Amino acid sequence: MEGFPFASVSMLLPLVGSLIILFLREELSKWVASVVSFLVFVLSLLSLLFFDFSRAHRVQFEERYTLVPELGLSFHLGFDGLSYVMYILTTLVSLSAILWSTRDHQISHRLKEYYIWFLLTETFLIGVFASLDLMVFYVFYELTLVPMFFVIGIWGYKLRMYSAYKFFIYIFVSSLFLLLGIVSIAVVHYRQFGNFSFNYFDLINNQYSLEFEVLMFLFFLIAFAVKTPIVPFHTWLPDAHGEAPTAGSVVLAAILLKMGTYALLRFNIGLFPEASVFLMPIMVLWGILTIVFASWFTISQSNVKRFVAYSSVSHMGFVVAGMFLLNVEGLRASITEMFAHGLTSSALFMMAGFIYNRLHSFNMQALRGSIKFMPVFAILVAITGFSSMGLPGGSSFWGKFLTIVGAREYTLLLAFLVVVGAFFSAVYVLYLLKTLYLDAKEESRLIHFTDLRGFKLTAFLLMVVPMLMVGFLPFLFFAFYDPYIQNFLQYLILKVGG
């Protein structure tokens, strides 16, 4: 099993599931999708038995298939500590989103298409995190747009077409800068070494002038800042989240946003270390400003889905600020927060969808006291809220705490600015919990509500249980990527010095 192609099989299973759905009756599509996503998740858990955590800085489960030898283009897959965490998150969230969809009232038509798009999304996302060839990465990065465009446009809410087009145009146009950057550094590699290559481990050997490296950093940054997103490149996100069906919002927030932050760390810092060090103060301050401004935007929202969407932008500010601290604690904070936010944002969007199915409204005032007669749901939402806030024992605590520690290694003022950002992020979560739990409401509208159960309870627990594991057993997760972080920092010192 150590040589088993986990990446390619994990990508093939959803494709096979899509073909099976195509030829079966429509009512069977949700069961096929559920079984396939469960098998992929089990496969990712099985891979844990064979992943060597002591060598998490090295690529494991590696596969390489030559595509265009003249251009050095190959289908090169594998996982190191960073991409492996994203792989596990992808299979977990994909299973949860599909299970949630099986009992979502919004998903009542064109079921074959719906589940095919979700399975294809899982294939493309695994491809993004497993790819070690930049052109293959770019192809999968772009392909993730297509399923989500149709999911928002067909099964979304009132403004779904506007939101779908805005989402597609923002990401597609910004990604053209990424394509230009990839081609540019491949040409530089040809000039310096006499052969074309798009392989990540070949391209890190390129030598650039600082001016050219900063320019390439900015080309990559435009694409990834929009995808992450960072203020002011965030305006597509509230519209896409606000109009997407619940499962679409779950995948968008939990995984698609992490494509941007993952790529910032893997490619912007990995390929352009001198530019990263040169621009470090700007990127850290940009991350902190994103936290503060997005927190203000969040608390001003009257729509609960847009509320959760803006909160996601705020959390991405912590991820960006942490990674560009370029020290052990900052990188730990960044990767931990990527995983933690994937869990909390998924659960918060499930919360919004669950209440909408009962109240038929996303208005914050309509939600007042709305979970009084749903004790299981109330407990799980409280755990999610406090985890998102960064309360000790919650999954986001370590991301925020370690960002403060990493910032303090530089100056007290920088650590103070991170604390200010953490304060604002706590304020909007408290406001949401106050609205749900403490505000009074006419009981006659609520007493007939059924509590969370069945597939929806399973989907919610798939998010909440790992939240508590990250909060109380963080060392289990640090083991995935600590060797990667140590090796990455040694690489930066070697390339930049000091």
Sequence and secondary structure as in RCSB ss.txt:
>XXXX:A:sequence
MEGFPFASVSMLLPLVGSLIILFLREELSKWVASVVSFLVFVLSLLSLLFFDFSRAHRVQFEERYTLVPELGLSF
HLGFDGLSYVMYILTTLVSLSAILWSTRDHQISHRLKEYYIWFLLTETFLIGVFASLDLMVFYVFYELTLVPMFF
VIGIWGYKLRMYSAYKFFIYIFVSSLFLLLGIVSIAVVHYRQFGNFSFNYFDLINNQYSLEFEVLMFLFFLIAFA
VKTPIVPFHTWLPDAHGEAPTAGSVVLAAILLKMGTYALLRFNIGLFPEASVFLMPIMVLWGILTIVFASWFTIS
QSNVKRFVAYSSVSHMGFVVAGMFLLNVEGLRASITEMFAHGLTSSALFMMAGFIYNRLHSFNMQALRGSIKFMP
VFAILVAITGFSSMGLPGGSSFWGKFLTIVGAREYTLLLAFLVVVGAFFSAVYVLYLLKTLYLDAKEESRLIHFT
DLRGFKLTAFLLMVVPMLMVGFLPFLFFAFYDPYIQNFLQYLILKVGG
>XXXX:A:secstr
 TT  HHHHHHHHHHHHHHHHHHS GGGHHHHHHHHHHHHHHHHHHHTTT  GGGTTS EEEEEEEEEGGGTEEE
EEEE HHHHHHHHHHHHHHHHHHHHHTT TT  S HHHHHHHHHHHHHHHHHHHHB BHHHHHHHHHHTHHHHHH
HHHHHS TTHHHHHHHHHHHHHHHHHHHHHHHHHHHHHHHHHHSS   BHHHHTT    HHHHHHHHHHHHHHHH
HHTT TTTTTHHHHHHHHS HHHHHHIIIIIHHHHHHHIIIIIIHH HHHHHHHHHHHHHHHHHHHHHHHHHHHT
 SBHHHHHHHHHHHHHHHHHHHHTT SHHHHHHHHHHHHHHHHHHHHHHHHHHHHHHHHS  BGGGGTTTTTT H
HHHHHHHHHHHHHHT TTSHHHHHHHHHHHHHHTT HHHHHHHHHHHHHHHHHHHHHHIIIIIS   GGGTTT  
 S HHHHHHHHHHHHHHHHHHH HHHHHHHHHHHHHHHHHHHHHHH  
